[in-house]
Amino acid sequence: MIHIRKERLEELLRGRTRLAWVAGVAGIAVGFVFHAVISMPPVWLDDLQAMSTCLP
């Protein structure tokens, strides 16, 4: 069986906890930006529609 010192184990757990928090915050930020982008129609779509109605 592998024996790990208590200090080393606590250090490893602190690192993993920090990684989990960073990954969670990054996921929330990326998700917010992604949903903001997909929920807004692109501006060029309106320009394309305006140009097509002006053509003879």
Secondary structure, DSSP 8 states (H G I E B T S, - for coil): -----HHHHHHHHHHHHHHHHHHHHHHHHHHHHHHHHHHS--HHHHHHHHHHHH--
